[in-house]
Amino acid sequence: DLLSEDRWGILVGIFMQESYKLHSLTSESLLSLTLQAGLSSLKTTFCDDPSTKKETCPTCSQLLGQLAKSLPYSYHLHTAIVCKITGELMNENNPPMALPNGYVYSEKGLQLKADKTHNTVVCPTTGSTYNMSQ
């Protein structure tokens, strides 16, 4: 039917599409597009592993994680090592140190743990105990 009530909904949809095209707009909100661009630059393959999720990571959060789920992974040419104990970047001022079990943490993080436990370090991942002099 040319004059049926259902055609008004179709006509409204066509009008909105043409209006968006005319004004160079998208049907998706600019906030959503901006969030997706930012999340896509942060999303890595570690975001899919529940054991590596961080509460400070936007792509790992429950709310933004849903938006990031369908986005592609970012490609990082240069990576940074972040200490699991302190959350700080490991660099020449805070060098990485390996425990005998192979796990790597920052010197500052291991020193903080050693200061609290009389020069012994408990690995946060395995629970193994080591003397700081090792």
RADAVEN-V695683 format. One record per pair of residues at least 12 apart in sequence whose C-alpha atoms are under 8 Angstrom apart, sorted by the first residue. I is the first residue (numbers start at 0). J is the second residue. D is the distance in whole Angstrom. If there is no record, write none. Layout:
BEGIN
I:J:D, I:J:D
END
This chain:
BEGIN
35:66:7, 35:67:7, 35:70:7, 38:57:7, 38:58:6, 38:67:6, 38:70:8, 39:67:7, 39:70:6, 39:71:6, 39:72:6, 39:73:6, 40:72:8, 40:73:5, 40:74:8, 41:57:8, 41:58:7, 41:72:8, 41:73:6, 42:58:6, 42:67:7, 42:71:8, 42:72:5, 42:73:6, 43:72:5, 43:73:6, 43:74:8, 44:72:7, 46:58:7, 46:59:6, 81:105:8, 82:95:8, 82:103:8, 82:104:5, 82:105:5, 82:108:7, 83:104:7, 84:104:7, 84:105:8, 84:108:5, 84:109:8, 84:123:8, 85:105:8, 85:107:8, 85:108:6, 89:105:6, 93:105:6, 93:106:6, 93:107:6, 94:106:6, 98:122:8, 98:129:8, 98:133:8, 99:129:8, 99:133:8, 102:122:8, 102:124:8, 109:131:8, 110:131:8, 113:131:7, 118:130:6, 118:131:5, 118:132:8, 119:131:5
END
